[in-house]
């Protein structure tokens, strides 16, 4: 059985989930559901990043212990992911004792390889990013992401010899041994590596108490980003002791936002190279949800609650709207009004309206609609092209292209109804009426399969209305996407699929 391992970044637990973090997770879930639909063995990892200065500061303000804050906010993430129908296989928490023990063992392995040394670090630090910046990277002395003044820090700490991996990193990215997509992010990364000399990475902190202690100097804690990146290994149950990780390793695709590109495309592969562990196949860097051109986030004061949006639009509709609004690799400016317009156009007047039109026409007859002897080749051809483009677009993570192609097919079906006028055929040519209705019912069955990764509940509702829910569950994708082999016996005009807002 073919395997598929997908990850999201683990989310920083000092803040509750917003629509931007939900975007990455929904995309990963849709991808995971597609690969399960293909019959593959999928492992989907997400979770929460729970150490560092920001967590400690947030807990201090709330007058609670850091662990208590982590427990509260991690539970909130899991609650929101359950609401959004996120079908993860493991939810990793970096305060898990197993993860902490593995991270300590990894640091010991690196230290035994003479890849770690002690020195003094002085630089400009953004607490919100939990990282140092060079003066060139700052904008008027401010962090380019959070627009806050970077503070000057000096501390004795341990360093990882990141600099020695510069040429290896350039080679693996240029040769696509590590694929970085989309192309503009790959070019941005290569430009950075070619124009800048990598400096060794400070991997411990003396002034951050909330973290995993260095095994050989417990007064220092491990840099939160090193701790966080290693979750992709511990999340598979690896303990760091042997070289055997899991047969799911390496990740097929790791989804991340462009603000954490360098962590994942520089530090992460360097750590794996140092440990002689195979690299991920692909890093895919998606765009941001922006509001008035500004990145969404709690620190920016413009975060949108995904649960509130799910309450307005419904969970499945929200999942569809988020991935169909703009290409996955680019930024997209959003507003609730834009979602309203797209909901009514694509879902209410589109798929929902087609379903009711066809079911209402089919209910005119008490006959069974079996496979037609007169299969219209244009339908068979249209479906074949649709499925081919669908699977190709999934491989390329072109979610918006997938939803557009489904919308186009819905439009094709609407035009077919208008052209053939089955309400007239019912009276004048009953055999032709049955053929036309069969083509439309079979089209709806295919649409239910096509939208399943995006809208799992709505997919089941369509199949239930068609009277084939139980039989379709027994099918594989290979048989499910075949045209013209299904009988429709118990059709029912159920509740409105997408009520008008």
Secondary structure, DSSP 8 states (H G I E B T S, - for coil): --EEEEE---EETTS---HHHHHHHHHHHHHHHHHHHTT-EEEEEEEEE--SHHHHHHHHHHTS-HHHHHHHHHHHHHHHHHHTT---SEEEETTSHHHHHHHHHHHHHHHHTT-EEEEEEEEEEETTTTEEE-TTTSBTTB-TTT--B-EEEEEEEEEE-GGGGHHHHHHHHHTTSSEEESHHHHHHHHHHHHHS----EE-EESS--SS-EETTEEEEEE-HHHHHHTHHHHTTT--SSSS---TT-S-SEEEEEGGGHHIIIIIHHHHHHHHT----SEEEEE--EEETTEE--GGGT----HHHHHHHH-HHHHHHHHHHSS-TTS-EE--HHHHHHHIIIIIIIIIIHHHHHHHHHHTT--S-B---SS--HHHHHHHHHHHHHHHHHHHTT-HHHHHHHHHHHHHHHHHHHHHH-HHHHHHH-HHHHHHHHHHHHHHHHHHHHHHTTT-HHHHHHHHHHTT-HHHHHT--HHHHT-SS---B------S-SS---
